Amino acid sequence: MSTFWKVFLLILLNIIVSASVTYGVLYYWENVRQPKTQYQLVTVNMEADPTAVPTETAVSVDVPASTEGPAELTEPSGAEVNQEAEPTAEPTPVIRGAKVEISLIRNPGNLGSEALRIVNNTDEVISLEGWKLEDANGHNLTFPNIQLLRKGVFVEVYSRTGHTTPYEIYWNCDEAVWESGETAVLKDVFGQIQATYRVP
């Protein structure tokens, strides 16, 4: 066999192996990024009278048949359940057994370094796409397609300008968002509160 054909066969083999590996990696990545199993998020039951003043509100969760009963979400006494209400100084509800949490806000008041961290508390994949982060002053951020793949995985939200990655989101604000005593609220795509954090 001539040298030309040997080189040609080696190049062809290299192309086939490279294409197979690339396809395998892309297939695996797409299955991890968009799993077939649909995970259900905690949602508050809003069927009750929205003007009522509940002390405890039940939430419904889709769970496997082997697990028992719905989880519960406890709200502070006197808090009104009203999705369209303006932000008030009322205490923010404490989310029990939340799938995600706002674990910290670093350097509040400093645009160059302040950042908020959202952590996955479960072994499930949590998609934040369409979720909203709000403060008491009307700042509002809608999340892009960001996924927290497993427990302990987190994403940080920086107030300053920057380039968003799967682990960092930049709000592109002109001034600092967070201040001491303010409460950060994270809502899912249905407008239900999934996490809160009061800035120390």
SULTA-V434642 format. One line per field, one symbol per residue. burial: b if it has 9 or more other C-alpha atoms within 8 Angstrom, else e. Layout:
burial=???
This chain:
burial=eeeeebeeeeeeeeeeeeeeeeeeeeeeebbeeeeeeeeeebbbbeeeebeebbbbbbbbbeeeeeeeeebebbbbeebbbeeeeeeeeeebbbbeebbbbbbebeebbebebbbbbbbbbbeebbebbbbbbbbbeeeeebbeebbbbbbebbbbbbbbbeeeeebbbbbebeebbbeeebbbbbbbbebbbbbbbebe
